[in-house]
Amino acid sequence: MTEKEMLPNGSLVIDEKQNKLLQNALRIKIMHALARQPMTSKQVADLLRKTPGNVHYHIQRLYEGGLLELADTRSVSGIVEKYYTAAASQFHFPGSAEGSDWEQDDDSWTGGSPFSEYHATRLDLSEEEAVRFSDELKALLEKWEQHTEGGREYGVSVRIGRIDAKEEE
C-alpha cells in the first residue's frame, strides 16, 4: 500500500479512481461510520440499517481502493471477523477544481494565499430532507452574505439535485 498524503486540514488526498468510489451516498455513510470506530461489515450494516451483503460489497470496493484499512481480525467460533477503519472522512481530489476560473494555489492548504476549496458529497435524503437541507444552506449563505468585516471577495457555488438512478449503481 502506498503512503497516504494527508493535508494539514485533515483531508486525505485522493486520486481519480478513489474520487469515483466516493460518488455514492452509502459509501459516504460507510466512511463516516468507520471513521468513528473500527467495525465489521455486519456492524456497519446494522448501524446503517442496510443489508449485510450490500454493505460488504461497498466495504470491499472501498478497501480495494485504499480508502479503508483493515484495523483488526478476530476469530469468533471459527469465523474470521474483519474490522475496518476509514483512512479519513474528508477528502481532497486535486482534479476537482480543474476548469475553474477562480484563483487556485497549491499553497492554499498550508496557509499560503489565495485560499480556495472545493467540497462535494452525496447525501441520501427524502424529498422533505432535501428541502430542509436546502433551506438551512440558504440561511447559512445569507448569514455570511451579511457579514461586513470586509476583505477579499470569495465565490461560493453549491448545487443540490437528484442523481439519476442509473448513475448510483
SULVEN-V808459 format. One record per residue. N is the residue number from 0. RES is the residue in three letters. PSI is psi in radians with two decimals (NA if undefined). Layout:
n->N res->RES psi->PSI
n->N res->RES psi->PSI
This chain:
n->0 res->MET psi->2.40
n->1 res->THR psi->2.76
n->2 res->GLU psi->2.32
n->3 res->LYS psi->2.37
n->4 res->GLU psi->2.07
n->5 res->MET psi->2.40
n->6 res->LEU psi->2.79
n->7 res->PRO psi->-0.46
n->8 res->ASN psi->0.08
n->9 res->GLY psi->0.02
n->10 res->SER psi->2.48
n->11 res->LEU psi->2.26
n->12 res->VAL psi->2.19
n->13 res->ILE psi->2.78
n->14 res->ASP psi->-3.12
n->15 res->GLU psi->-0.73
n->16 res->LYS psi->-0.77
n->17 res->GLN psi->-0.67
n->18 res->ASN psi->-0.73
n->19 res->LYS psi->-0.67
n->20 res->LEU psi->-0.52
n->21 res->LEU psi->0.15
n->22 res->GLN psi->0.85
n->23 res->ASN psi->2.22
n->24 res->ALA psi->-0.69
n->25 res->LEU psi->-0.70
n->26 res->ARG psi->-0.63
n->27 res->ILE psi->-0.77
n->28 res->LYS psi->-0.72
n->29 res->ILE psi->-0.79
n->30 res->MET psi->-0.77
n->31 res->HIS psi->-0.72
n->32 res->ALA psi->-0.77
n->33 res->LEU psi->-0.19
n->34 res->ALA psi->-0.45
n->35 res->ARG psi->-0.74
n->36 res->GLN psi->2.63
n->37 res->PRO psi->2.43
n->38 res->MET psi->2.86
n->39 res->THR psi->2.90
n->40 res->SER psi->-0.72
n->41 res->LYS psi->-0.73
n->42 res->GLN psi->-0.72
n->43 res->VAL psi->-0.76
n->44 res->ALA psi->-0.78
n->45 res->ASP psi->-0.76
n->46 res->LEU psi->-0.75
n->47 res->LEU psi->-0.04
n->48 res->ARG psi->0.84
n->49 res->LYS psi->2.90
n->50 res->THR psi->2.46
n->51 res->PRO psi->-0.68
n->52 res->GLY psi->-0.74
n->53 res->ASN psi->-0.82
n->54 res->VAL psi->-0.72
n->55 res->HIS psi->-0.75
n->56 res->TYR psi->-0.85
n->57 res->HIS psi->-0.66
n->58 res->ILE psi->-0.72
n->59 res->GLN psi->-0.75
n->60 res->ARG psi->-0.77
n->61 res->LEU psi->-0.66
n->62 res->TYR psi->-0.83
n->63 res->GLU psi->-0.53
n->64 res->GLY psi->0.00
n->65 res->GLY psi->0.21
n->66 res->LEU psi->-0.32
n->67 res->LEU psi->2.67
n->68 res->GLU psi->2.61
n->69 res->LEU psi->1.98
n->70 res->ALA psi->-0.59
n->71 res->ASP psi->2.69
n->72 res->THR psi->2.42
n->73 res->ARG psi->2.45
n->74 res->SER psi->2.06
n->75 res->VAL psi->1.99
n->76 res->SER psi->0.72
n->77 res->GLY psi->-0.01
n->78 res->ILE psi->2.32
n->79 res->VAL psi->2.07
n->80 res->GLU psi->2.26
n->81 res->LYS psi->2.19
n->82 res->TYR psi->2.16
n->83 res->TYR psi->2.68
n->84 res->THR psi->2.63
n->85 res->ALA psi->2.44
n->86 res->ALA psi->-0.49
n->87 res->ALA psi->2.99
n->88 res->SER psi->-0.04
n->89 res->GLN psi->2.47
n->90 res->PHE psi->2.63
n->91 res->HIS psi->2.07
n->92 res->PHE psi->1.85
n->93 res->PRO psi->-0.53
n->94 res->GLY psi->-0.14
n->95 res->SER psi->-0.37
n->96 res->ALA psi->0.05
n->97 res->GLU psi->2.51
n->98 res->GLY psi->-0.06
n->99 res->SER psi->2.47
n->100 res->ASP psi->0.09
n->101 res->TRP psi->2.65
n->102 res->GLU psi->2.42
n->103 res->GLN psi->2.35
n->104 res->ASP psi->2.29
n->105 res->ASP psi->-0.39
n->106 res->ASP psi->-0.05
n->107 res->SER psi->-0.44
n->108 res->TRP psi->-0.31
n->109 res->THR psi->0.30
n->110 res->GLY psi->-0.01
n->111 res->GLY psi->-3.09
n->112 res->SER psi->2.56
n->113 res->PRO psi->2.76
n->114 res->PHE psi->2.32
n->115 res->SER psi->2.26
n->116 res->GLU psi->2.72
n->117 res->TYR psi->2.23
n->118 res->HIS psi->2.37
n->119 res->ALA psi->2.60
n->120 res->THR psi->3.08
n->121 res->ARG psi->2.34
n->122 res->LEU psi->2.49
n->123 res->ASP psi->1.66
n->124 res->LEU psi->2.55
n->125 res->SER psi->2.95
n->126 res->GLU psi->-0.72
n->127 res->GLU psi->-0.73
n->128 res->GLU psi->-0.66
n->129 res->ALA psi->-0.73
n->130 res->VAL psi->-0.77
n->131 res->ARG psi->-0.75
n->132 res->PHE psi->-0.80
n->133 res->SER psi->-0.75
n->134 res->ASP psi->-0.74
n->135 res->GLU psi->-0.67
n->136 res->LEU psi->-0.76
n->137 res->LYS psi->-0.70
n->138 res->ALA psi->-0.68
n->139 res->LEU psi->-0.79
n->140 res->LEU psi->-0.75
n->141 res->GLU psi->-0.70
n->142 res->LYS psi->-0.80
n->143 res->TRP psi->-0.50
n->144 res->GLU psi->-0.52
n->145 res->GLN psi->-0.08
n->146 res->HIS psi->2.20
n->147 res->THR psi->0.45
n->148 res->GLU psi->-0.42
n->149 res->GLY psi->-3.09
n->150 res->GLY psi->-2.70
n->151 res->ARG psi->2.74
n->152 res->GLU psi->2.33
n->153 res->TYR psi->2.48
n->154 res->GLY psi->2.50
n->155 res->VAL psi->2.21
n->156 res->SER psi->2.16
n->157 res->VAL psi->2.35
n->158 res->ARG psi->2.26
n->159 res->ILE psi->2.22
n->160 res->GLY psi->2.76
n->161 res->ARG psi->2.51
n->162 res->ILE psi->2.29
n->163 res->ASP psi->2.36
n->164 res->ALA psi->-0.65
n->165 res->LYS psi->-0.38
n->166 res->GLU psi->-0.41
n->167 res->GLU psi->-0.46
n->168 res->GLU psi->NA
